[in-house]
Amino acid sequence: MDWKYLFTGWDGRINRAKFWAGIAALIVIGIIANLLDFMLGLHVGDHGVGILGLVVSLVSIYFALALYAKRWHDRDKSGWWSLIGLVPFIGAVWILVELGILQGTNGANQYGPDPLA
């Protein structure tokens, strides 16, 4: 799997397995950053927010949006559909169903060849 393309490319298509692998990698990296914050005492204030965790979270937004864009492309929709996530609750459910559960377009579409072909 080409992790650089997965997290930085905005064009092309990915299937559900690669999408979930990317999401899992982001979660693991976030957990590791928070554990390092805890072990190194890098928490700021009483809220338990750590410096490493904050930096990783901000960088992960870019990586997640790149994943979302490629997955939306597999559904034959624009990556701008990621903005639906700004709608409270409904947006998160919509993204979960569209990107994480539903199958992509069979065959080639305007965004590229079928990633399963």
C-alpha positions, 0 to 999 in steps of 0.5 A: 500500500502506498501510504504517501499517496493515501495520506497526501494525494487528493486525486484518484480513488480508494476502496473501503479497505484502504479507507479503513486502513488509513483511518486506523493508522490515524487513530493509532498515531493519535493514541501514541501521541497522547500516550507520549504526552502523558508519559513526558508530562506535556499536558497543558492546563487542566483539560489534559490536552497535550502538545504532541496530541494537539499537533498530531490532531491538526496535521491529521485533519489534512490527512483525513480530508485527503482520505475522504476526498479519494473515497468520495471519488470512489463513490463518484462524488466530489471531495467537497462532500466532506463538508457534510461533516460540519452538520452536527450528528447527521454529517458524521452519520452520512460520512460513516455510511457513504465512505465507510459502508457503501460500495464504490462505483463499479468500473471507471468513473470521472475520477479514475479506474476502479480501485478493485479492478 
